[in-house]
Amino acid sequence: MSRVCQITGKKAMVGNRVSHSNAKTKRKFNANLQQKKFYVAEEKRWVTLKVSTSGIKIINVKGIYACLKEAKEKGFYTEKKVRKPAVTAAKA
């Protein structure tokens, strides 16, 4: 899974590392992502999300159900499909 917040869509930015001599080299600013489990009461299930810290604050204000609904509309969050194990026929 990539380093993208599933609620806000935040991802890594590119900038410059500036030395004391003012020499500039490229560097990456990663988003502050945390893996966190939330309980969605409306669906009676737990959801594990990779969320930025600002995304956690948004969830605290709006609620997890509203945030998931918005994130699905914007395309930041897609539900994982759970594969059922294949049933093999027992040999007689």
C-alpha positions in Angstrom: 0.0 0.0 0.0 1.3 3.4 -0.9 2.0 6.3 1.5 -1.2 8.1 1.0 -3.8 9.1 3.6 -7.1 7.3 3.0 -9.1 10.2 4.4 -7.5 13.4 3.2 -5.4 12.1 0.3 -2.2 13.6 1.6 1.0 12.2 0.1 4.7 12.9 -0.1 5.9 16.3 -1.3 9.3 17.1 -2.9 11.5 19.9 -1.8 15.1 20.9 -1.3 17.5 20.1 1.5 19.5 23.3 2.0 23.0 23.0 3.5 24.9 25.7 5.4 26.6 26.7 2.2 23.2 27.1 0.6 23.7 24.1 -1.7 20.3 22.6 -2.6 19.7 18.9 -3.1 16.3 17.2 -3.6 14.5 15.5 -0.7 11.1 14.1 0.1 8.7 15.2 2.8 6.5 12.2 3.8 3.1 12.6 5.2 2.7 11.8 8.9 0.8 8.5 8.5 -0.5 6.2 11.2 -2.1 2.8 10.9 -5.3 3.0 13.0 -8.4 0.9 13.6 -11.8 2.5 13.8 -15.1 1.0 14.7 -17.9 1.9 12.3 -21.1 1.5 14.4 -23.4 2.0 11.4 -21.9 -1.1 9.7 -21.0 -2.9 12.9 -17.4 -3.6 11.9 -13.8 -2.5 12.4 -11.9 -0.7 9.7 -8.1 -0.3 9.5 -7.0 2.8 7.8 -3.7 4.5 7.0 -4.5 8.0 8.1 -2.5 11.2 8.6 -2.6 12.9 12.0 -4.8 15.7 10.5 -7.1 13.0 9.2 -7.5 11.6 12.7 -8.5 15.0 13.9 -11.1 15.3 11.1 -12.5 11.9 12.0 -12.9 13.1 15.6 -14.9 16.1 14.5 -17.1 14.6 11.7 -17.2 11.0 12.7 -15.8 7.9 10.9 -18.9 7.1 8.9 -19.2 10.6 7.3 -15.4 10.6 6.6 -15.5 7.2 4.9 -18.4 8.3 2.8 -16.6 11.4 1.7 -13.3 9.6 1.1 -15.1 7.0 -1.1 -16.7 9.8 -3.2 -13.3 11.5 -3.7 -11.6 8.2 -4.5 -9.1 8.1 -1.5 -10.6 5.0 0.1 -11.6 1.8 -1.5 -12.7 -1.3 0.5 -10.5 -4.3 0.4 -12.2 -7.4 -1.1 -11.8 -10.3 1.2 -11.1 -13.5 -0.6 -12.7 -16.7 0.7 -10.4 -19.7 0.7 -11.0 -22.2 -2.0 -12.8 -25.3 -0.9 -11.2 -28.4 -2.3 -13.2 -31.6 -2.7 -12.2 -34.3 -0.3 -11.0 -37.5 -2.0 -13.0 -40.5 -1.1 
